[in-house]
Amino acid sequence: MTSRTASGFLRSVLALPLALGAAALLADDAASDTTALKSQLESARESRDWVGVGAVARQILAHDAKNWEAERGLAQSLFHAEQYPEAVDAYKKALELVSVQTGAAARAATGDMLIDEGDCLLKLHRFDDAVNAYDQAAPLSSDPGKIYFNICTVEYNHGYKDGALKFAEKTLSVAPANAEAYYIKGSVLVSRATWDAEEGKYTIPDGAIEALNKYLSLKPTGSRADEVRKTIKLLSGNAD
């Protein structure tokens, strides 16, 4: 090796630690910036500054395109800006990114984002897709009965009796003391009762009267109690 070559080689070797050190410093700076931005993101979310949430989320995603927390922040910002199609897309991406994570925090975030996605889909009048998102969210929730009953109520208020009955049953499977779910179950089944002219009485689906009686046992003075008693009396053939 000539002295010129040796000298060049030596300079390269000496320069290597400097280059590695500079790269490490840049990496540390980037990590520090990301940490600071995440803190800003949470602060903006807590103060419900959705424009700020979106701005910070975009900054994070510019450096870390697979950051599910930032993608979620972007989705929230878009939802509050009433950009619902874009919000749905962002929620889908955030859900895809968080799906590879493990632990209680990721599980809880997945449930929350599915609910938020469902809210977006309702805004777009994609009712069945919204119900599907809520249904997926329920098992991830600390209170699945509340989510199932919310779906049940939406189905019932929209006149979708099959769906209302399905989610009343789901509600009662995890929250057997939910009186209103028994009311909806009983009401849907009662709506399917038919009048038998020959027998001079109603043919009532199984479970209808039982569900209404269960409502009364749980809420004997509830707002629907008088209505329920009259319905039971009518269907039993004892109406005045």
ABEGO torsion letter per residue (X at the ends): XBAAAAAAAAAAAAAAAAAAAAAAAAAAAAAAAAAAAAAAAAAAAAAGBAAAAAAAAAAAAAABAABAAAAAAAAAAAAAAGBAAAAAAAAAAAAAAAAABBEAAAAAAAAAAAAAAAAAAAAAGBAAAAAAAAAAAAAABABAAAAAAAAAAAAAAAGBAAAAAAAAAAAAAABAABAAAAAAAAAAAAAABBBBAAAGBBBBBBGAAAAAAAAAAABAABAAAAAAAAAAAAAAGABX
